[in-house]
């Protein structure tokens, strides 16, 4: 799971570079292309974030079968699903780059 989470984080951190490269591609400055690339990447990132939290939860339940975390214990759930970490990188890098270029 660590590799999947790290791949998501790396992709969000590369969002600025990807959009910049799309802008520099010939013909340079095609805002429609940059917007389309950004839209598609944001769609993929948002789907990946929610999928990863689900997979992280399933993995945690497999590796900790005796843990009886209650649904009301959102802090613990956010910790083992990595929800806060993924959301931080999504907002701070992915969404921030998208907003700069959109």
Secondary structure as the mmCIF struct_conf table of DSSP 4:
data_model
#
loop_
_struct_conf.conf_type_id
_struct_conf.id
_struct_conf.beg_label_comp_id
_struct_conf.beg_label_asym_id
_struct_conf.beg_label_seq_id
_struct_conf.end_label_comp_id
_struct_conf.end_label_asym_id
_struct_conf.end_label_seq_id
HELX_RH_AL_P HELX_RH_AL_P1 UNK A 2 UNK A 24
BEND BEND1 UNK A 25 UNK A 27
TURN_TY1_P TURN_TY1_P1 UNK A 28 UNK A 29
HELX_RH_AL_P HELX_RH_AL_P2 UNK A 31 UNK A 63
TURN_TY1_P TURN_TY1_P2 UNK A 65 UNK A 66
TURN_TY1_P TURN_TY1_P3 UNK A 71 UNK A 72
HELX_RH_AL_P HELX_RH_AL_P3 UNK A 74 UNK A 81
TURN_TY1_P TURN_TY1_P4 UNK A 82 UNK A 82
HELX_RH_AL_P HELX_RH_AL_P4 UNK A 83 UNK A 89
HELX_RH_PI_P HELX_RH_PI_P1 UNK A 90 UNK A 95
HELX_RH_AL_P HELX_RH_AL_P5 UNK A 96 UNK A 101
#
